[in-house]
């Protein structure tokens, strides 16, 4: 992202966003509620249109992409929403089959079944395959949502507050799973969070957003040593 800006009704949420994400890297974006963290990643996939700037994704400026190019770019990106965004009327199996059937319309049932079982096994939930989302705990819903993301084999995953609403033990399990996904699939990720424990487990690099721009960047240890009082508040 280069010089990305976004306003809503005159309120400038993103003022000047600049960063680069390396292949296979986990980048954590920290910040208080309402600082534009989720807006940032939604701009990255054009769920929200940025007002200014460049967003170069897989060597293409996504802001200039036509519908076909945008669909192709989004196919390389997985998005894990805060609430999981599972379809309540579908079983876990059907939730995972849905994106495959949409994108790979000629896929054989046996091939899809194998994919579904593989990704569920990778998130430790193979035994939930025929359950409904309402039968799952919050942590299980997060895992199934991640499995649905992984089934499309993305190169980049965007995690929007992956541990929000979870108890400390489940939060740690989800954080460790994010790390396992990076190591097993070689994915890059942007992890939006205010959960310092999650950041400590998952981050190769971290950035803190305040007043619409990044004010510090480095490892979590670098941020902990920062003299900036706005940064120190996160580690008290």
C-alpha angles and dihedrals in degrees: 000000000000122000094336116179133180132179133183117203092336094314108120106216098169111035105170118349118182127165144126126221119208124219111273093009127135108217116188118204112203127189145128120277112283096024094116102260095135092040088057096058093040088056088051091064095030096247078130120030115234115226096218142000139049129290109190111191120175088347094306129104100239091199090065097042120119121225095273093046091047091052090050092049093047088052088068093050128074119202120201106196123209095250095039092243094228118166105253094206094055130075120240089261092052092047090056095042093051100076092042093052091048095051102030103037095171096052116133116242091237091054092050092047090052092050093048093050092046096053093042089052089051091057093042097248107105090129092061095062096115098035126108120242089248089063093057130087120238092261092049091051089053090051093049090048089052090049089053088052093048094050089073091053097232123195092211128035124197113204115196108200094322095185100042113132095011128120117250095260094049090043090057091048091052091047091051090048090055088055092048090051091053092050097043100040101027091230126161116227143191109207116197110201148135090200105109093194090056090048092050092052100043109029126104085170134004136203129190121216122207131164092359099308141071112265101180139018135185142081118325088257090054090053092048089056094048115124091213109112090212089061095042091060090070094057102045 
